[in-house]
Amino acid sequence: MIQVSNQLRQKHLAIAGSLLAFEGWLGIGIFGGGVGLVCAVVFAVLVITDKLRRLEHFLKAAIYALLLIATLSLISESARLAQRRAAPVILAVNRYRSEHGQYPGTLDQLVPVYLPSIPHAGFTRISRDFRYDNSRPQLYFAGMFHGVFAYDFPTKSWTTNE
């Protein structure tokens, strides 16, 4: 019985680890966050209702609660990293504007005079690249749950639609 329980816990750890790795690559938050939340709640309910396997369910609930926390932490760190990496791009856009009297039409106009290259935003697939809208003008990148983080040049502030 204990052997089977250890094998089941290992399977749940493998599932949670795979989901976290997937979120580290993709970065949406739905898979690791959603599965983590649902499974943590389901196993927490089972802790209360199934007294014979209370410890087993508690450990599974803990695994999925940690998956949820790790997913949210990972994606938040990617967004913070993207904001730090945006600093030289923001400076380059402002420098371009002060020298040309207008914002650049595209980020490519900054290379190589103002920047050696456009950096990647975050480390997840969804937040990997910066985008630029010169009609507003804003520098932005995708974030968790399909949110967008945008730096607004006229107001010199970050906003998000999350």
Z-matrix of the N, CA and C atoms (Angstrom, degrees):
N
C 1 1.462
C 2 1.522 1 111.57
N 3 1.353 2 117.44 1 -45.71
C 4 1.459 3 120.66 2 178.95
C 5 1.519 4 110.20 3 -65.75
N 6 1.342 5 117.93 4 -38.23
C 7 1.466 6 122.06 5 178.02
C 8 1.529 7 111.00 6 -60.32
N 9 1.313 8 117.09 7 -45.63
C 10 1.464 9 121.25 8 178.28
C 11 1.522 10 109.81 9 -62.43
N 12 1.313 11 117.86 10 -41.03
C 13 1.462 12 121.35 11 -179.82
C 14 1.521 13 110.67 12 -63.13
N 15 1.325 14 117.97 13 -42.15
C 16 1.460 15 120.90 14 177.93
C 17 1.529 16 110.87 15 -63.46
N 18 1.317 17 116.58 16 -39.95
C 19 1.458 18 120.25 17 178.44
C 20 1.530 19 110.74 18 -65.17
N 21 1.326 20 116.60 19 -41.07
C 22 1.468 21 119.85 20 178.03
C 23 1.523 22 111.35 21 -64.37
N 24 1.331 23 116.65 22 -42.80
C 25 1.470 24 119.80 23 177.70
C 26 1.525 25 110.53 24 -62.18
N 27 1.318 26 116.82 25 -41.09
C 28 1.469 27 120.19 26 178.88
C 29 1.533 28 110.91 27 -63.13
N 30 1.320 29 116.14 28 -37.57
C 31 1.463 30 119.02 29 177.30
C 32 1.529 31 110.49 30 -64.70
N 33 1.326 32 116.80 31 -41.28
C 34 1.459 33 120.16 32 179.40
C 35 1.531 34 110.74 33 -67.88
N 36 1.326 35 117.05 34 -37.39
C 37 1.461 36 120.00 35 175.27
C 38 1.525 37 110.84 36 -63.80
N 39 1.336 38 117.29 37 -40.39
C 40 1.466 39 121.22 38 178.55
C 41 1.532 40 110.64 39 -64.91
N 42 1.324 41 116.79 40 -41.57
C 43 1.468 42 120.58 41 178.01
C 44 1.533 43 109.76 42 -62.99
N 45 1.311 44 116.60 43 -48.52
C 46 1.463 45 120.45 44 -179.17
C 47 1.531 46 110.59 45 -63.18
N 48 1.320 47 117.66 46 -42.00
C 49 1.462 48 120.98 47 178.49
C 50 1.518 49 111.89 48 -63.25
N 51 1.319 50 116.49 49 -40.63
C 52 1.473 51 120.29 50 178.17
C 53 1.525 52 111.19 51 -64.85
N 54 1.327 53 116.39 52 -42.58
C 55 1.469 54 119.77 53 178.13
C 56 1.527 55 111.70 54 -64.26
N 57 1.324 56 117.05 55 -39.11
C 58 1.459 57 120.32 56 178.67
C 59 1.530 58 110.33 57 -66.47
N 60 1.324 59 117.25 58 -41.80
C 61 1.466 60 120.33 59 177.03
C 62 1.520 61 110.70 60 -62.03
N 63 1.324 62 116.64 61 -41.43
C 64 1.461 63 120.74 62 177.82
C 65 1.528 64 110.73 63 -62.21
N 66 1.325 65 116.89 64 -42.36
C 67 1.463 66 120.63 65 178.05
C 68 1.527 67 111.12 66 -66.00
N 69 1.334 68 116.85 67 -34.79
C 70 1.456 69 120.13 68 176.83
C 71 1.514 70 111.76 69 -62.74
N 72 1.320 71 116.36 70 -31.04
C 73 1.453 72 120.73 71 177.71
C 74 1.527 73 110.73 72 -83.44
N 75 1.330 74 117.03 73 -50.96
C 76 1.462 75 120.89 74 -173.54
C 77 1.532 76 112.14 75 -83.61
N 78 1.313 77 116.51 76 -55.65
C 79 1.455 78 120.26 77 174.17
C 80 1.509 79 117.90 78 84.99
N 81 1.304 80 118.90 79 27.15
C 82 1.462 81 120.52 80 178.41
C 83 1.523 82 110.80 81 -85.81
N 84 1.318 83 117.46 82 -38.78
C 85 1.453 84 121.64 83 -179.51
C 86 1.510 85 114.10 84 97.45
N 87 1.313 86 116.99 85 -13.24
C 88 1.464 87 120.25 86 -176.07
C 89 1.525 88 111.39 87 -71.56
N 90 1.308 89 116.98 88 -41.74
C 91 1.462 90 119.49 89 -174.61
C 92 1.528 91 111.59 90 -73.65
N 93 1.315 92 117.27 91 -60.01
C 94 1.464 93 119.83 92 179.32
C 95 1.513 94 112.04 93 -65.68
N 96 1.326 95 116.60 94 -41.35
C 97 1.458 96 120.18 95 179.88
C 98 1.510 97 112.59 96 -70.79
N 99 1.337 98 116.43 97 -45.73
C 100 1.466 99 120.69 98 -178.70
C 101 1.510 100 112.83 99 -67.07
N 102 1.329 101 115.61 100 -49.85
C 103 1.471 102 119.31 101 179.29
C 104 1.520 103 109.70 102 -64.32
N 105 1.328 104 116.68 103 -41.76
C 106 1.464 105 119.89 104 179.25
C 107 1.510 106 112.26 105 -59.01
N 108 1.327 107 116.51 106 -46.07
C 109 1.468 108 120.62 107 -179.09
C 110 1.521 109 111.60 108 -65.63
N 111 1.330 110 116.80 109 -50.09
C 112 1.474 111 120.49 110 -176.82
C 113 1.525 112 110.63 111 -62.32
N 114 1.329 113 116.74 112 -48.24
C 115 1.473 114 119.33 113 -177.80
C 116 1.526 115 111.89 114 -66.98
N 117 1.319 116 117.27 115 -37.83
C 118 1.466 117 119.43 116 178.04
C 119 1.521 118 110.52 117 -61.75
N 120 1.322 119 116.82 118 -41.93
C 121 1.468 120 120.53 119 179.24
C 122 1.524 121 110.97 120 -67.61
N 123 1.336 122 116.85 121 -45.60
C 124 1.475 123 120.26 122 -179.21
C 125 1.523 124 110.25 123 -59.87
N 126 1.332 125 117.05 124 -48.06
C 127 1.466 126 119.02 125 -178.52
C 128 1.524 127 112.03 126 -70.32
N 129 1.336 128 117.71 127 -29.28
C 130 1.469 129 119.90 128 175.17
C 131 1.520 130 110.44 129 -66.22
N 132 1.322 131 117.07 130 -39.22
C 133 1.474 132 120.70 131 176.14
C 134 1.533 133 109.54 132 -63.98
N 135 1.333 134 116.47 133 -40.79
C 136 1.466 135 119.71 134 178.63
C 137 1.526 136 112.44 135 -65.88
N 138 1.317 137 117.20 136 -29.42
C 139 1.466 138 120.44 137 174.92
C 140 1.521 139 109.89 138 -58.36
N 141 1.317 140 115.38 139 -39.28
C 142 1.462 141 120.92 140 -178.03
C 143 1.527 142 111.66 141 -77.41
N 144 1.329 143 116.69 142 -39.61
C 145 1.468 144 119.94 143 -171.60
C 146 1.526 145 114.57 144 -91.30
N 147 1.327 146 118.57 145 -27.68
C 148 1.469 147 121.66 146 -177.38
C 149 1.526 148 109.59 147 -109.94
N 150 1.307 149 115.91 148 85.72
C 151 1.460 150 121.44 149 -174.50
C 152 1.530 151 112.97 150 -66.69
N 153 1.331 152 118.24 151 -25.89
C 154 1.458 153 120.97 152 -178.97
C 155 1.536 154 112.28 153 -70.25
N 156 1.315 155 116.39 154 -31.29
C 157 1.469 156 119.32 155 -178.31
C 158 1.532 157 110.98 156 -119.87
N 159 1.316 158 115.47 157 35.14
C 160 1.466 159 121.47 158 -175.90
C 161 1.533 160 112.52 159 -57.48
N 162 1.338 161 117.30 160 -47.99
C 163 1.459 162 120.47 161 -178.58
C 164 1.529 163 111.13 162 -63.58
N 165 1.319 164 116.14 163 -42.21
C 166 1.472 165 121.13 164 178.43
C 167 1.536 166 110.89 165 -58.29
N 168 1.314 167 116.85 166 -47.62
C 169 1.459 168 120.77 167 -179.94
C 170 1.532 169 111.60 168 -68.06
N 171 1.321 170 115.84 169 -36.52
C 172 1.464 171 119.42 170 178.25
C 173 1.528 172 110.72 171 -61.82
N 174 1.327 173 117.07 172 -43.91
C 175 1.464 174 120.56 173 179.50
C 176 1.531 175 111.48 174 -64.25
N 177 1.312 176 117.18 175 -39.64
C 178 1.468 177 120.29 176 177.11
C 179 1.531 178 110.37 177 -66.03
N 180 1.330 179 116.57 178 -41.93
C 181 1.472 180 119.88 179 177.68
C 182 1.529 181 109.94 180 -60.69
N 183 1.319 182 116.57 181 -40.22
C 184 1.466 183 120.64 182 179.42
C 185 1.533 184 111.09 183 -65.43
N 186 1.322 185 117.10 184 -40.82
C 187 1.471 186 121.31 185 178.37
C 188 1.526 187 110.11 186 -57.94
N 189 1.336 188 116.62 187 -47.61
C 190 1.463 189 119.84 188 -176.48
C 191 1.528 190 112.70 189 -75.92
N 192 1.324 191 116.89 190 -29.46
C 193 1.467 192 119.05 191 173.80
C 194 1.529 193 109.69 192 -65.87
N 195 1.318 194 116.01 193 -39.87
C 196 1.469 195 119.53 194 176.66
C 197 1.528 196 111.57 195 -66.88
N 198 1.332 197 117.28 196 -35.12
C 199 1.461 198 120.45 197 175.10
C 200 1.528 199 110.19 198 -60.18
N 201 1.313 200 116.87 199 -45.54
C 202 1.461 201 121.41 200 178.86
C 203 1.528 202 110.68 201 -59.75
N 204 1.312 203 116.58 202 -48.65
C 205 1.465 204 121.16 203 -178.63
C 206 1.529 205 110.73 204 -63.77
N 207 1.319 206 116.69 205 -44.17
C 208 1.465 207 120.36 206 -179.76
C 209 1.526 208 111.36 207 -64.60
N 210 1.324 209 117.58 208 -39.97
C 211 1.465 210 121.14 209 179.12
C 212 1.527 211 110.47 210 -62.98
N 213 1.312 212 116.84 211 -48.42
C 214 1.466 213 120.10 212 -179.54
C 215 1.527 214 111.19 213 -63.85
N 216 1.330 215 117.12 214 -38.42
C 217 1.465 216 121.06 215 178.46
C 218 1.520 217 111.35 216 -65.91
N 219 1.310 218 116.33 217 -44.00
C 220 1.456 219 121.26 218 -179.45
C 221 1.530 220 111.19 219 -61.55
N 222 1.302 221 117.03 220 -45.91
C 223 1.455 222 120.59 221 -177.43
C 224 1.529 223 111.02 222 -72.11
N 225 1.317 224 117.31 223 -35.78
C 226 1.464 225 120.16 224 175.64
C 227 1.523 226 110.89 225 -63.73
N 228 1.322 227 116.81 226 -40.32
C 229 1.462 228 120.46 227 178.37
C 230 1.524 229 110.90 228 -65.01
N 231 1.322 230 117.73 229 -37.77
C 232 1.460 231 120.64 230 177.11
C 233 1.533 232 110.72 231 -62.37
N 234 1.315 233 117.36 232 -40.36
C 235 1.467 234 121.25 233 178.57
C 236 1.531 235 110.88 234 -67.53
N 237 1.334 236 117.16 235 -41.23
C 238 1.471 237 119.99 236 177.50
C 239 1.531 238 110.77 237 -64.00
N 240 1.330 239 115.90 238 -40.37
C 241 1.460 240 120.74 239 177.91
C 242 1.529 241 110.23 240 -62.21
N 243 1.325 242 117.02 241 -43.13
C 244 1.461 243 120.88 242 179.51
C 245 1.529 244 111.06 243 -62.30
N 246 1.304 245 117.56 244 -39.57
C 247 1.464 246 119.41 245 178.32
C 248 1.528 247 111.21 246 -66.19
N 249 1.345 248 117.08 247 -37.65
C 250 1.470 249 119.77 248 176.33
C 251 1.526 250 110.64 249 -66.38
N 252 1.328 251 116.33 250 -41.08
C 253 1.462 252 120.50 251 -179.71
C 254 1.526 253 112.45 252 -70.85
N 255 1.321 254 116.48 253 -17.92
C 256 1.462 255 120.20 254 178.85
C 257 1.518 256 112.14 255 -75.58
N 258 1.320 257 117.84 256 -21.41
C 259 1.470 258 121.10 257 -174.55
C 260 1.527 259 113.33 258 -53.82
N 261 1.349 260 120.12 259 -49.44
C 262 1.471 261 117.81 260 178.96
C 263 1.532 262 113.17 261 -67.67
N 264 1.322 263 117.30 262 -28.88
C 265 1.474 264 120.38 263 177.38
C 266 1.528 265 109.24 264 -68.61
N 267 1.307 266 116.78 265 -43.43
C 268 1.468 267 121.52 266 178.55
C 269 1.531 268 110.04 267 -61.50
N 270 1.331 269 116.29 268 -44.51
C 271 1.466 270 119.82 269 178.05
C 272 1.530 271 110.93 270 -61.71
N 273 1.324 272 116.81 271 -41.50
C 274 1.466 273 120.78 272 -179.76
C 275 1.523 274 111.44 273 -65.06
N 276 1.328 275 117.42 274 -41.96
C 277 1.471 276 120.57 275 178.26
C 278 1.529 277 109.85 276 -63.32
N 279 1.315 278 116.91 277 -44.05
C 280 1.468 279 120.21 278 179.41
C 281 1.528 280 111.38 279 -64.84
N 282 1.320 281 116.73 280 -38.66
C 283 1.471 282 120.43 281 177.86
C 284 1.535 283 110.55 282 -65.95
N 285 1.321 284 116.08 283 -42.29
C 286 1.464 285 120.91 284 177.03
C 287 1.527 286 110.06 285 -58.65
N 288 1.314 287 115.67 286 -45.83
C 289 1.474 288 120.34 287 -179.22
C 290 1.521 289 111.64 288 -62.79
N 291 1.337 290 116.63 289 -41.98
C 292 1.464 291 118.48 290 -179.26
C 293 1.529 292 111.45 291 -67.50
N 294 1.324 293 117.98 292 -29.92
C 295 1.462 294 120.91 293 179.80
C 296 1.520 295 113.66 294 -85.92
N 297 1.332 296 117.84 295 -27.79
C 298 1.466 297 121.30 296 -175.48
C 299 1.531 298 113.96 297 -111.38
N 300 1.323 299 116.89 298 -9.40
C 301 1.459 300 119.90 299 179.12
C 302 1.527 301 114.38 300 78.18
N 303 1.307 302 117.48 301 5.86
C 304 1.467 303 122.25 302 177.82
C 305 1.519 304 108.50 303 -155.50
N 306 1.321 305 114.45 304 161.97
C 307 1.462 306 119.30 305 177.54
C 308 1.524 307 109.30 306 -74.77
N 309 1.326 308 117.50 307 152.89
C 310 1.470 309 118.73 308 177.34
C 311 1.522 310 110.92 309 -64.98
N 312 1.314 311 116.06 310 153.45
C 313 1.464 312 120.14 311 177.64
C 314 1.509 313 111.49 312 -73.34
N 315 1.324 314 116.18 313 -34.82
C 316 1.473 315 121.94 314 179.22
C 317 1.524 316 108.95 315 -142.39
N 318 1.302 317 116.21 316 164.37
C 319 1.465 318 120.08 317 175.82
C 320 1.526 319 111.32 318 -67.67
N 321 1.320 320 117.21 319 -28.06
C 322 1.458 321 120.58 320 179.98
C 323 1.529 322 112.21 321 -60.83
N 324 1.314 323 117.75 322 -25.16
C 325 1.461 324 121.11 323 178.31
C 326 1.532 325 112.20 324 -67.76
N 327 1.329 326 117.09 325 -13.91
C 328 1.460 327 121.04 326 179.92
C 329 1.531 328 112.17 327 -83.72
N 330 1.318 329 116.74 328 -19.09
C 331 1.464 330 122.45 329 -174.85
C 332 1.523 331 109.25 330 -97.60
N 333 1.296 332 121.54 331 133.38
C 334 1.460 333 131.11 332 0.65
C 335 1.531 334 113.64 333 -99.74
N 336 1.340 335 117.70 334 1.76
C 337 1.462 336 119.69 335 -174.31
C 338 1.522 337 112.30 336 -67.53
N 339 1.326 338 117.66 337 -45.13
C 340 1.461 339 121.35 338 -174.62
C 341 1.531 340 113.16 339 -99.59
N 342 1.313 341 116.21 340 -26.58
C 343 1.473 342 122.95 341 177.57
C 344 1.529 343 108.28 342 -142.66
N 345 1.337 344 117.85 343 144.58
C 346 1.469 345 118.54 344 175.78
C 347 1.529 346 111.68 345 -67.58
N 348 1.323 347 116.26 346 -33.14
C 349 1.469 348 123.07 347 176.06
C 350 1.521 349 107.76 348 -164.04
N 351 1.310 350 115.93 349 163.94
C 352 1.465 351 119.86 350 176.40
C 353 1.527 352 106.74 351 -82.74
N 354 1.329 353 117.82 352 121.54
C 355 1.473 354 119.31 353 -178.54
C 356 1.528 355 111.69 354 -71.48
N 357 1.317 356 114.59 355 160.09
C 358 1.462 357 119.03 356 170.49
C 359 1.522 358 107.50 357 -72.01
N 360 1.308 359 115.53 358 150.52
C 361 1.466 360 119.72 359 178.97
C 362 1.533 361 108.28 360 -77.05
N 363 1.314 362 117.46 361 -95.59
C 364 1.455 363 121.22 362 179.62
C 365 1.508 364 111.55 363 -93.98
N 366 1.335 365 116.00 364 -169.98
C 367 1.460 366 119.56 365 -178.76
C 368 1.518 367 113.34 366 -102.75
N 369 1.324 368 118.30 367 -5.77
C 370 1.458 369 119.47 368 177.61
C 371 1.523 370 109.35 369 -90.38
N 372 1.304 371 116.02 370 159.78
C 373 1.465 372 120.77 371 -177.07
C 374 1.529 373 111.79 372 -60.85
N 375 1.311 374 117.05 373 -40.00
C 376 1.465 375 120.09 374 -176.73
C 377 1.530 376 112.24 375 -72.25
N 378 1.330 377 117.47 376 -30.84
C 379 1.473 378 119.40 377 -177.67
C 380 1.524 379 111.73 378 -105.73
N 381 1.312 380 117.17 379 19.93
C 382 1.461 381 120.97 380 -171.82
C 383 1.527 382 114.44 381 -68.45
N 384 1.308 383 118.95 382 -39.05
C 385 1.466 384 121.19 383 -172.51
C 386 1.522 385 113.05 384 -115.53
N 387 1.329 386 113.88 385 145.40
C 388 1.456 387 119.89 386 171.22
C 389 1.527 388 108.69 387 -81.58
N 390 1.307 389 115.46 388 147.32
C 391 1.460 390 122.47 389 173.01
C 392 1.530 391 106.52 390 -121.79
N 393 1.310 392 114.25 391 160.98
C 394 1.465 393 118.71 392 -176.35
C 395 1.518 394 109.00 393 -141.97
N 396 1.305 395 115.29 394 135.95
C 397 1.470 396 121.54 395 177.47
C 398 1.520 397 106.66 396 -124.17
N 399 1.335 398 116.43 397 106.35
C 400 1.466 399 118.21 398 -176.53
C 401 1.532 400 112.79 399 -80.00
N 402 1.324 401 118.31 400 -9.08
C 403 1.468 402 119.48 401 178.15
C 404 1.527 403 111.40 402 -75.96
N 405 1.337 404 117.94 403 -20.77
C 406 1.476 405 120.11 404 -179.37
C 407 1.519 406 112.81 405 -92.46
N 408 1.217 407 130.55 406 -42.67
C 409 1.461 408 133.30 407 -23.07
C 410 1.532 409 111.53 408 -82.97
N 411 1.342 410 114.69 409 142.44
C 412 1.466 411 121.26 410 -178.62
C 413 1.523 412 110.64 411 -143.89
N 414 1.314 413 114.70 412 145.87
C 415 1.456 414 123.07 413 169.34
C 416 1.520 415 104.87 414 -106.83
N 417 1.324 416 118.40 415 131.82
C 418 1.458 417 118.89 416 -176.52
C 419 1.522 418 111.76 417 -146.69
N 420 1.328 419 114.27 418 164.50
C 421 1.462 420 122.20 419 174.81
C 422 1.518 421 108.25 420 -148.58
N 423 1.324 422 115.00 421 154.19
C 424 1.467 423 120.69 422 179.45
C 425 1.520 424 109.28 423 -76.19
N 426 1.321 425 115.32 424 147.32
C 427 1.455 426 121.26 425 178.50
C 428 1.516 427 110.80 426 -128.76
N 429 1.299 428 115.83 427 -167.17
C 430 1.453 429 123.80 428 -177.14
C 431 1.533 430 111.87 429 -59.66
N 432 1.327 431 115.09 430 145.83
C 433 1.463 432 123.59 431 177.91
C 434 1.535 433 111.78 432 54.63
N 435 1.306 434 115.57 433 35.97
C 436 1.461 435 123.02 434 177.45
C 437 1.518 436 113.06 435 65.91
N 438 1.309 437 117.77 436 21.88
C 439 1.457 438 121.11 437 175.15
C 440 1.520 439 110.17 438 -78.11
N 441 1.317 440 115.99 439 164.98
C 442 1.459 441 121.68 440 179.04
C 443 1.520 442 108.35 441 -128.29
N 444 1.329 443 115.65 442 131.35
C 445 1.450 444 122.64 443 173.26
C 446 1.522 445 106.07 444 -101.72
N 447 1.318 446 117.35 445 126.46
C 448 1.465 447 120.47 446 -176.39
C 449 1.521 448 110.36 447 -129.72
N 450 1.328 449 114.65 448 135.97
C 451 1.460 450 120.36 449 171.65
C 452 1.517 451 107.01 450 -98.36
N 453 1.325 452 116.23 451 119.72
C 454 1.446 453 122.43 452 -179.24
C 455 1.529 454 108.31 453 -94.49
N 456 1.335 455 116.97 454 115.97
C 457 1.462 456 120.48 455 -175.98
C 458 1.525 457 113.54 456 -65.93
N 459 1.325 458 120.24 457 -43.67
C 460 1.475 459 118.48 458 -179.96
C 461 1.531 460 113.46 459 -61.38
N 462 1.345 461 117.58 460 -39.21
C 463 1.466 462 119.50 461 -178.78
C 464 1.527 463 112.87 462 -92.99
N 465 1.339 464 116.66 463 -8.91
C 466 1.476 465 122.65 464 -179.66
C 467 1.528 466 111.41 465 54.98
N 468 1.336 467 115.29 466 46.26
C 469 1.459 468 118.59 467 -177.90
C 470 1.521 469 111.10 468 -144.17
N 471 1.325 470 114.47 469 155.50
C 472 1.463 471 122.14 470 176.04
C 473 1.522 472 108.87 471 -91.45
N 474 1.319 473 116.23 472 139.25
C 475 1.458 474 122.16 473 173.62
C 476 1.515 475 107.90 474 -132.50
N 477 1.317 476 115.74 475 163.42
C 478 1.462 477 120.85 476 175.02
C 479 1.519 478 108.25 477 -143.57
N 480 1.322 479 115.45 478 153.83
C 481 1.459 480 118.84 479 177.94
C 482 1.516 481 111.01 480 -101.20
N 483 1.325 482 117.82 481 10.09
C 484 1.478 483 120.66 482 -179.69
C 485 1.510 484 110.57 483 -76.90
